[in-house]
Amino acid sequence: MRKLLNSVLVSIMFALIACKGSVSVDSPEAETILYDPDSTAVLKVDDVLELTRVIQLETAGPSSMIGEIYQLAYTNGVFVVFDMSNKVVKIFDENGKFVRNISSHGNGPKEYLDIRSLCITPNGNIAIVDDMKKRITEFTVDGKYVSDFSIQGYPHGVEYLNNDTLVFESACDISADDDRINASEIYIADRKGEIIGCFGEDMYFKTRRSDYGMSRGLLYRYCGAVFFTLLENNIIYKMNDDGTAVPKYNLQLRPKNLVPMWDKEYHTEDDIMYWMTNFFEQPNFGGAFIEFEDYSIVRYTDHYHYLPMLVYDHRKKQTFAVDDSGDDGVFRSFFNFSCAVMDDGHSIACWVTPDVIRSYLQYGRIPDNELFRKAVSEMDDESNPILLVFTFK
């Protein structure tokens, strides 16, 4: 009875705390990541990061072949690849050797019909989000089934807190009986899939135009913590295990203002999808963010152009703009924000597909880096993608 009562109290606490709404963009608790072209110090790429490893993902027969990588993760010394074309999750060791497929595509027990995304649980397991079944299924990296449960709505991304709860994003109708929950962006759920908290206003659901909301990643888990952004302001939040959201970074831009992804002053219901497709003339933060142990990487956009990539030093509490000078071309050409942070908290792995390599070869634009050129010379049309591991200096 006491255990049941505690569970009820915890659920009430989550709901009361999490559904208060978002914190003001001027919140004093947040550290400021400011880009001012007149005063922000500039660093060269090779002053910040270097290519430390190139890993060829092994081609060892049909079961190991990758069609299209949609998501890459790293846990317990292995790379977890979500192959969207083949609708399967594959495991490669840290040297690129193919290990196994995790379950298979299908409608049977412990199988998945339509993978939306995957995430790594705090204990290092793999949680696969099945969009069609509205189910999350957990496996070990050895491929052993652990558990599964249904979840309300159609979650796009899911991340686990360091307890028995999880956070997910959805731009769909979650509960027809609760308009407050329907209109949110971020949700907290228990391991039974029940909603126990919510954050933010889902403007896309309100306008019945949620296509973009479903395709945009709002959640990030790095260095053992879960971070998220909202469409309505320019704050990056860190979520505590008790379900409270703490403003971690306040994003700013000078001399122009950084406009939130949804801003009623600039956007109407009629132009929202056009703006999201083509970008607005005002500078904005589209969610390009990665957290490391000592640094954060952030990128803002200005109309069709990226502003310089920003590196925020956690120790110095200082923002640096990173330009391409001095770079051998690898990072500038192949870095992306859909990548995997390694366990050391200082390195990140990105992928490059053979068709991209062929394009670079065709136009003679292969970066002048010995590690990269050696890996490319050993590839052929049957090769799997390569992984590029960049490490902070």
Solvent accessible surface area in square Angstrom, and as a share of the most:
residue,aa,sasa,rsa
1,M,191,0.85
2,R,192,0.70
3,K,172,0.73
4,L,112,0.56
5,L,101,0.50
6,N,76,0.39
7,S,62,0.40
8,V,70,0.40
9,L,97,0.48
10,V,71,0.41
11,S,40,0.25
12,I,87,0.44
13,M,73,0.33
14,F,5,0.02
15,A,33,0.26
16,L,124,0.62
17,I,48,0.24
18,A,0,0.00
19,C,28,0.17
20,K,166,0.70
21,G,35,0.34
22,S,41,0.26
23,V,50,0.29
24,S,70,0.45
25,V,58,0.33
26,D,110,0.57
27,S,7,0.04
28,P,126,0.79
29,E,113,0.51
30,A,13,0.10
31,E,43,0.19
32,T,58,0.34
33,I,0,0.00
34,L,57,0.28
35,Y,23,0.09
36,D,27,0.14
37,P,76,0.48
38,D,136,0.70
39,S,85,0.55
40,T,19,0.11
41,A,41,0.32
42,V,93,0.53
43,L,54,0.27
44,K,96,0.41
45,V,5,0.03
46,D,54,0.28
47,D,83,0.43
48,V,10,0.06
49,L,5,0.03
50,E,83,0.37
51,L,22,0.11
52,T,53,0.31
53,R,93,0.34
54,V,32,0.18
55,I,4,0.02
56,Q,67,0.30
57,L,0,0.00
58,E,56,0.25
59,T,59,0.34
60,A,56,0.43
61,G,31,0.30
62,P,129,0.81
63,S,59,0.38
64,S,0,0.00
65,M,59,0.26
66,I,18,0.09
67,G,48,0.46
68,E,87,0.39
69,I,9,0.05
70,Y,80,0.31
71,Q,48,0.21
72,L,6,0.03
73,A,14,0.11
74,Y,30,0.11
75,T,7,0.04
76,N,96,0.49
77,G,23,0.22
78,V,20,0.12
79,F,0,0.00
80,V,0,0.00
81,V,0,0.00
82,F,3,0.01
83,D,0,0.00
84,M,73,0.33
85,S,65,0.42
86,N,74,0.38
87,K,87,0.37
88,V,13,0.08
89,V,0,0.00
90,K,5,0.02
91,I,0,0.00
92,F,0,0.00
93,D,35,0.18
94,E,79,0.35
95,N,106,0.54
96,G,2,0.02
97,K,118,0.50
98,F,30,0.13
99,V,56,0.32
100,R,77,0.28
101,N,51,0.26
102,I,0,0.00
103,S,37,0.24
104,S,49,0.31
105,H,87,0.39
106,G,15,0.14
107,N,112,0.57
108,G,25,0.24
109,P,124,0.78
110,K,104,0.44
111,E,52,0.23
112,Y,4,0.01
113,L,41,0.20
114,D,47,0.24
115,I,11,0.05
116,R,62,0.23
117,S,9,0.06
118,L,3,0.01
119,C,4,0.03
120,I,31,0.16
121,T,7,0.04
122,P,64,0.40
123,N,108,0.56
124,G,8,0.08
125,N,19,0.10
126,I,0,0.00
127,A,0,0.00
128,I,1,0.01
129,V,1,0.00
130,D,3,0.02
131,D,18,0.09
132,M,122,0.54
133,K,54,0.23
134,K,71,0.30
135,R,76,0.28
136,I,1,0.01
137,T,9,0.05
138,E,8,0.04
139,F,4,0.02
140,T,35,0.20
141,V,25,0.14
142,D,82,0.42
143,G,26,0.25
144,K,137,0.58
145,Y,81,0.31
146,V,65,0.38
147,S,36,0.23
148,D,47,0.25
149,F,24,0.10
150,S,57,0.37
151,I,7,0.04
152,Q,58,0.26
153,G,6,0.06
154,Y,85,0.32
155,P,0,0.00
156,H,13,0.06
157,G,11,0.10
158,V,5,0.03
159,E,25,0.11
160,Y,3,0.01
161,L,2,0.01
162,N,77,0.39
163,N,64,0.33
164,D,93,0.48
165,T,12,0.07
166,L,0,0.00
167,V,0,0.00
168,F,0,0.00
169,E,4,0.02
170,S,6,0.04
171,A,4,0.03
172,C,32,0.19
173,D,71,0.37
174,I,14,0.07
175,S,29,0.19
176,A,85,0.66
177,D,143,0.74
178,D,38,0.20
179,D,109,0.57
180,R,127,0.46
181,I,18,0.09
182,N,11,0.06
183,A,20,0.16
184,S,4,0.02
185,E,4,0.02
186,I,0,0.00
187,Y,0,0.00
188,I,0,0.00
189,A,0,0.00
190,D,36,0.19
191,R,71,0.26
192,K,162,0.69
193,G,3,0.03
194,E,92,0.41
195,I,25,0.13
196,I,20,0.10
197,G,2,0.02
198,C,4,0.02
199,F,10,0.04
200,G,11,0.11
201,E,75,0.34
202,D,4,0.02
203,M,14,0.06
204,Y,0,0.00
205,F,26,0.11
206,K,101,0.43
207,T,17,0.10
208,R,184,0.67
209,R,86,0.31
210,S,25,0.16
211,D,110,0.57
212,Y,56,0.21
213,G,11,0.11
214,M,25,0.11
215,S,74,0.48
216,R,13,0.05
217,G,38,0.36
218,L,10,0.05
219,L,19,0.10
220,Y,26,0.10
221,R,46,0.17
222,Y,25,0.10
223,C,73,0.43
224,G,41,0.39
225,A,16,0.13
226,V,1,0.01
227,F,6,0.02
228,F,0,0.00
229,T,1,0.01
230,L,3,0.01
231,L,4,0.02
232,E,38,0.17
233,N,14,0.07
234,N,6,0.03
235,I,1,0.01
236,I,0,0.00
237,Y,2,0.01
238,K,72,0.31
239,M,6,0.03
240,N,54,0.28
241,D,57,0.30
242,D,63,0.33
243,G,0,0.00
244,T,31,0.18
245,A,18,0.14
246,V,61,0.35
247,P,8,0.05
248,K,55,0.23
249,Y,0,0.00
250,N,9,0.05
251,L,4,0.02
252,Q,46,0.20
253,L,9,0.04
254,R,97,0.35
255,P,115,0.72
256,K,103,0.43
257,N,110,0.56
258,L,16,0.08
259,V,5,0.03
260,P,25,0.15
261,M,7,0.03
262,W,20,0.07
263,D,29,0.15
264,K,150,0.63
265,E,141,0.63
266,Y,66,0.25
267,H,4,0.02
268,T,78,0.45
269,E,102,0.46
270,D,120,0.62
271,D,42,0.22
272,I,0,0.00
273,M,50,0.22
274,Y,152,0.58
275,W,6,0.02
276,M,10,0.04
277,T,98,0.57
278,N,36,0.19
279,F,79,0.33
280,F,53,0.22
281,E,123,0.55
282,Q,52,0.23
283,P,0,0.00
284,N,0,0.00
285,F,5,0.02
286,G,29,0.28
287,G,9,0.08
288,A,23,0.18
289,F,1,0.00
290,I,0,0.00
291,E,10,0.05
292,F,3,0.01
293,E,100,0.45
294,D,26,0.14
295,Y,31,0.12
296,S,0,0.00
297,I,0,0.00
298,V,1,0.00
299,R,56,0.20
300,Y,1,0.00
301,T,12,0.07
302,D,31,0.16
303,H,62,0.28
304,Y,130,0.50
305,H,128,0.57
306,Y,143,0.55
307,L,34,0.17
308,P,48,0.30
309,M,5,0.02
310,L,2,0.01
311,V,1,0.01
312,Y,4,0.02
313,D,5,0.03
314,H,34,0.15
315,R,150,0.55
316,K,136,0.58
317,K,123,0.52
318,Q,74,0.33
319,T,16,0.09
320,F,24,0.10
321,A,2,0.02
322,V,8,0.04
323,D,54,0.28
324,D,69,0.36
325,S,54,0.35
326,G,51,0.49
327,D,24,0.13
328,D,55,0.28
329,G,3,0.03
330,V,1,0.00
331,F,13,0.05
332,R,124,0.45
333,S,40,0.26
334,F,14,0.06
335,F,26,0.11
336,N,44,0.23
337,F,46,0.19
338,S,66,0.43
339,C,13,0.08
340,A,4,0.03
341,V,21,0.12
342,M,25,0.11
343,D,100,0.52
344,D,74,0.38
345,G,6,0.06
346,H,58,0.26
347,S,6,0.04
348,I,1,0.00
349,A,0,0.00
350,C,0,0.00
351,W,39,0.14
352,V,3,0.02
353,T,30,0.17
354,P,22,0.14
355,D,79,0.41
356,V,55,0.32
357,I,5,0.02
358,R,110,0.40
359,S,41,0.27
360,Y,31,0.12
361,L,96,0.48
362,Q,136,0.60
363,Y,143,0.54
364,G,68,0.65
365,R,124,0.45
366,I,19,0.10
367,P,9,0.05
368,D,112,0.58
369,N,25,0.13
370,E,153,0.69
371,L,79,0.39
372,F,0,0.00
373,R,113,0.41
374,K,124,0.52
375,A,14,0.11
376,V,11,0.06
377,S,88,0.57
378,E,120,0.54
379,M,28,0.13
380,D,90,0.47
381,D,106,0.55
382,E,117,0.52
383,S,17,0.11
384,N,0,0.00
385,P,5,0.03
386,I,0,0.00
387,L,0,0.00
388,L,0,0.00
389,V,6,0.04
390,F,3,0.01
391,T,30,0.18
392,F,14,0.06
393,K,126,0.53
